[in-house]
């Protein structure tokens, strides 16, 4: 499975961006999908995850209420809508796919993901 992330860019604080991650190969609908992020000098952090059919979603505490994850299995694409962006959201955002889990708290762990995209830079200016 190859994952291609896009949609990053430079935005002012309070603005919005939508990231996309399109998968090729594999059976997209069988994967739990997630977005992680890694800011300058920081460890990779869980942002959001979504179950295979899209019925369950999970969020990191720092993005809850501002970010929304969704997926379109027909288009093999997962999205991350980011609203009310803050300078602290500045990071490289990575999408990831796992066939080993079905959701739940394990969605937050980097170790359960089998495939990673190349990352897309999001910069939020104050």
N, C-alpha and C positions, 0 to 999 in steps of 0.2 A: 504494500500500500504506500502510495506517495501522497503527501499532503502539501498543498500549495496555499499559503496564507497571503492575503492582500488587504488593502484598505487602510493601512497605517498612514501617518502623516503628522503635520504640525497643526495644532489647534490651540486657540486661546482657552484659558480657564473658563468653565461654564459651558463650553461648547460640546459638540457631539461628534462621534465617529462610529462607523459600522465596519467591523472587520469581517472578512469572509475567509473560509478555508474549504477548498475543494479537494476531494479525494479521488484518486484514480487507482484502479486495481482493487481487489478484495470485494467484500460485500458490505457496502457502507452501512446498511441498516442493521448489521450485526454488531457494530462497534459503539461502545460508549465514547462520546467525544467530549473534549475539554479544552479550555484555554488556560494557559499558565502565562505568567509574566516574570520578567527579570529586570529590575531596575539597576542603575549604576551602583556597583559595589554591594549589591544585595543578592541573596539566594533566590532561586526560582520559586515563585509563589503561585498557589492555586487561585485562579480567578473565578472560573465557572465550569460546570459540567452538565451534561444532559444525557439521559438514558437513550437506549436504542430507538425507541418509537417516539421519543420527545415528550413523554408524559410526565417525567420527573426532571427537575433541574436543581442545581446546587450552586451555592455562591460562597466565595470567601467573604469574611466579615468586612473587609475594607471596600468591597464593591457592592455589597448587598443594597438593594434599593436604587442603585444608579445604573447597573449593567443588566442586560437581559440576553440570555443565550437562547438560541433557537436552531432548528435544523430543518432542512428540506431533503428528505431521503431520495426523492425523485431526481434532484439535482446534485446529489452527493455532496452537499454543502452544509456546513455549520456556520452560524453567524454569531457575532458578539456586538450587540448594540450598546454603545457606551455613551451615557448622558451625564450631564453635570460634571464634566471632567475637571480634575484637579492637577496641579503640578506633580503631586505625589503619584499620579497614575503614569507618569513618564516611565517607559520601559520598552523592552522588546517583548512582543506578545507571540507566544507559540501555541499552535493547535496540536492536539495529540489524540490518538485513537487507541482504544483497548478492546480486545475481544475476550479478555479474561474475567471481566467483572460485568455486573448487570446494574450497577448504580450503588447507592448508599454512601457511607462515609469513606469507603476506599476510593471513591472517585477523586478525592483530594490528594491522593498520593502519587508522586511522580513515578514511583517504582512499578505501578501496574500498567503503565502505558507502553505499548509496543512500537508505536510509530509516532514520529514527531515531524512537524513542518519546519521550515527554515527560519521562521520568525519574521515579524514585521514591526518596524519601529513606530512607536507612538510617542510624540513629544507634546507636552502641554505647557504652554507658556503662561506666566502670570502677567 
